[in-house]
């Protein structure tokens, strides 16, 4: 999960270190991981539709 967030948002280690892994902070690591996954899914769908590969 950490690697995905770092690669997607390109945040430096100190930013990642300050993130929570539990439900206390709504902008914790889990929040940003889920956001990255959602954005990736949207991008893949857009690319599929752009290339005429609608399912």
C-alpha positions in Angstrom: 0.0 0.0 0.0 2.8 2.5 0.9 4.6 1.8 -2.4 1.4 2.5 -4.4 0.8 5.8 -2.7 4.4 6.9 -3.0 4.5 6.0 -6.7 1.1 7.6 -7.5 1.5 10.9 -5.6 5.3 11.1 -5.6 5.3 12.3 -2.0 8.6 12.2 -0.1 9.1 9.8 2.9 8.5 12.5 5.6 5.0 13.1 4.2 4.2 9.4 4.2 5.7 9.0 7.7 3.2 11.5 9.0 0.2 9.6 7.7 -1.9 7.4 9.9 -2.8 3.8 9.0 -6.0 3.6 11.2 -9.3 5.4 11.0 -8.4 8.3 13.2 -7.2 10.5 10.3 -9.5 10.7 7.3 -6.6 11.7 5.1 -4.4 8.8 6.3 -2.6 6.3 4.2 -5.7 4.1 3.6 -7.7 7.1 2.3 -5.0 8.0 -0.2 -4.5 4.4 -1.3 -8.2 4.1 -2.0 -8.2 7.4 -3.9 -5.3 6.3 -6.0 -7.1 3.0 -6.9 -10.3 4.9 -7.8 -8.4 7.3 -10.0 -6.5 4.5 -11.7 -9.8 2.7 -12.4 -11.3 5.8 -13.9 -8.3 6.4 -16.1 -8.4 2.8 -17.4 -12.1 3.1 -18.2 -11.5 6.4 -20.0 -8.6 4.9 -22.0 -10.8 1.9 -22.9 -13.6 4.1 -24.1 -11.2 6.3 -26.0 -9.8 3.4 -27.9 -13.3 2.1 -28.8 -13.1 -0.9 -26.5 -16.3 -0.3 -24.6 -17.5 -3.3 -22.6 
